[in-house]
Amino acid sequence: MTICAACHRPLKKPAVKHGHAAYGPVCAAKWGLMPGAKQAAPARDDKTADLFDATKNETCLREQTGL
């Protein structure tokens, strides 16, 4: 049985071996030794006005209030 080099917990099977050091899956992900799942970028919604874009917000307010 091996021991994780980062947290010193016993491992049945190490996720990553780096030289003589063995790391568990959580520690390997924290240290950047194991590639994580990539998340897709959120899709833009063109129908909703941007919160901090002053030019778009002013035109929306003008359209709503009729000024």
N, C-alpha and C positions, 0 to 999 in steps of 0.2 A: 504494500500500500504506500502510495506517495503522499507528500504533503504539499499544499499550495504554498508557493514562495511569498505570496503577498499577505494572506490572512492566516496561514499556518493551520488550515483545516485539512483533515485527512481526505484524500481523493481516491475513489475507486478507479477512475480512468481520467487522466488529465485532458482538458480540452486543448491546451496548447503547451508545447514544450519549447522553451527558448534557452538553448544551451543545455545546462544541467538543471535549470529551474523548470518546474511544472506549475501551471496555473489552472484553476478551475474556470468554468464558463463565465461566471459573474465577474471575477477578477480580471480575466483576460479581456472582457469587453470594456471594463473600466480603464484598463491600461492601454487600450487601443491595439491589442495584439490579435484580436479576432474581428473580422469584418462583420459589421452589423447589418441589419436589414435597412435598405434605403427607403425612405418615405417619398411618395410622390408629392410634388408641389401642389398646393391647393389651387383649384380652378378659379379664375377671375369671374366675378359677376358684373357684367356690363350694365345691368339694369339698376344697380344700387349705386348711389353717389358716394364718392370717397369722403371720409369723415373730415380729413384735414386739408383737402384741396379747396382753397378759398374761392377760386374762380368758378368751379363747378357748383359749389354751395351757394354762391351769390346768384347764379343764374337760376338754380332750382328755387331759391326763395322768391326771386322776382316772378317766376312763373306761377308759383303757388299763391302769392299775395296779389299779383296783378300790378305791381309797381313798375 
